[in-house]
Amino acid sequence: KRMPYCPAYPPKYAPRQFNDILLYGNKLYIAVSVSDYIEVINSTNGKSIKMIPFGNDNHSSQPRAIAAHQDKIYVCCYDGTVCRIDTTTLTIEKRIEVGRNPDGIVATDGKLYISNSGGLDFNNPDNSISIIDIASFTETGRIEVHPNPGSIVADNNGQIFVLSRGKYNHNSNSYNPILQQIDRSEERRVGKEC
């Protein structure tokens, strides 16, 4: 069944690039990077509830990926920040800085793990995962990984998996991507690559 989608603003007024979607409760949260907002949609009827703006006239945040934890939504943005949104008021409560061009986020065991891609620095991408303590909403450390990390997920056994694109090779016109495993109990990359 196709859901009727009724955005708050017609596309001619808001160019769209959907980067991520999260279902939390009865709401869909959609990261719209180019237009610089999170759109919140009623998952039952497809009606737009609110568009939460992230940037302003002088600055673009570019929301990329979304995670949820205890009635809060967390959004990593390509401007090097992570935002916390209250799911009741649908407003940004706080914003903190992390690494360059975050591209993935996962919430597990009271922490957020954010993959800092540095993707806008083509020849020198970032190679870190930021660790944020959810209770204090502060960055507590970073884990070094293969360059240009992107998607990140966690399992129920304390392990985190990260897809890293690697550095671009101009001679072969390709990347050297790998899948990595992180042991969150020790907050370090496990020696093996998957």
N, C-alpha and C positions, 0 to 999 in steps of 0.2 A: 504494500500500500504506500502510495506516495503522500508524504506529509505536505500540507500547504504551508509554504514558508512566506511569511510576511515581514520583511525587514522594516525597521523603523524609518529608514531613508532609502529611497529608490537608488539603484546602482549608479545612475547617472550623476548623483551627488556624492557618492562615496565609492571610489574604486576599491575593489576587494581582492585580497589574497588571503584565503583561509589557510592557516597553518596547523591548527590543532582543534580538537573538539573533545569535551569532557561532559559526561552525564553525571550529575551529582544531585541527589534528591529527585525532584521533578523538573529540574532545569538543565538545559544544555548551555554550556559556556563555549563560545567559539572565538578563537584568537584570530583577529583580522589584522594582519601585519601592516600592509600598505596604508590602510585607512586609520590605523593606530587606535584600535579599540577592542574591547571584549564585548561581543553581543550575547545577551542572555535571552534564551528562548524557552517558552513553556513547552515541555516535551510532549504534552498531551495534545495541544491544538496547533503547535507550530507558530504561535504568535510571539512577536518580539516583546519582551518585558522591559528591557533597558539596554542602551548602548553605553558602556562605561569607557569614557575617553582616557587615553593614556598619555598623549603628548599635548603640546600646545603649539602656537604659531611659530615658535622659535626652536622647538625640539621635537623629534620623533622618537618614540620608545620602541616601536615595532614588536608587539607581543608575539612570542613564538610558540611556547608550549605551556601546558596547564596541568596542575596536580591539585588534589584536594586532601584536606586533613581536618577533622573535627570542626565542621561548619565554616571553614575558611578555604578560599581558593588561592592558589599560588601560581603566579605567572612569571616566567622568565622572559625578559625582553632583550632584543638585540642591541640595545644601548648600554648593556652591561649591568642591568638591574634585575631584581626580583621584587614583585609587588604582592602584597597580601590584601585580599578582598574579603570583606564580610559578606556572607551569603544571605543575610537578612536585609541589610541596608543597601547591598550592591554598590558599595563605595570602596575605593582604595584606602586602606587604613595606614599602610606604611610601605615605604620603598627603601631597599638597601642595595648597595653596590656589590657586585661579584666580579668574575673575570670578564674577558673580552668576548662579546657576541655570544651570550648563552643561547643554546639551541635545543636543550632537553632538560626535563625536570622530573624527579620522582620523589614521592614522600613515603618514608618507611621508618618505623621504630623511632618516632619523635624527631626525625631529621629530614631535611631536604638535601638531595644531591642534584647539582646542576652541572651539566656539561658545558664548559666554556670553549666554544669552537674557535673563536678568533677568525671566523670565516671571511671577514671583510679585509683581513690582512693576508692576501692571497699567498705571498711568499714566506710568511712567518706566522702560521696559525697558532692559536693557544693550544695547550696540552694539559689542561687541568680540569678537575671536578671540584667545585666548591661544595663545602659541607656547611649547612645552616642548621643551627639548633632552632627547632620550631618554637619552643616555649619563649625564648628570649628574642627570637627572630634576628639573630646575629650570625655572621660567618665565623665558624670556629676553626676552619682549616681547609686545606686543599690537597687533593691526591693527584700525583702526576700520572698521566696516561699517554697513549699514542696520540700524535697531533690531530687536531681538528675533530674532537669528539662531538657526536650528535645525539642520536636517540639513546635513551637510558631507561632501563626497567629494573625492577627488584622482584625476587621470588620470596616465598614464605620461609626460606631457610637462612636468611641473612646474607644472601649474595646479591650483588648488583652486576648487571651486564651493560656494557657500553659499546656502541658501534662508533668507531673512529674512522674518518675518511683518510686520514694521513695527509702527507704533503703532496702537492701536485707535482708531477714529473713532466717538465716541459718537453723532454726528448721523446717520451712515449705517449704524451698527451693523455695521461691517466693518473689516478690516485693509487695509493697502496693501502686500501681499507683492511681493518681487522676487527674482530670481536674480542673484547677483553672482559675479564671477570675481576670484580673488586670484592674483597672480603670486608664487609662493613664493620665487623667486630674489631678488626685491627686498623681500619680505615687506610688501607693500602691496596695497591694493585697486586693481585696474585701473580706470581711469576709466570704462569702459563698464559698463553693466548689461545683462545678457543678457535 
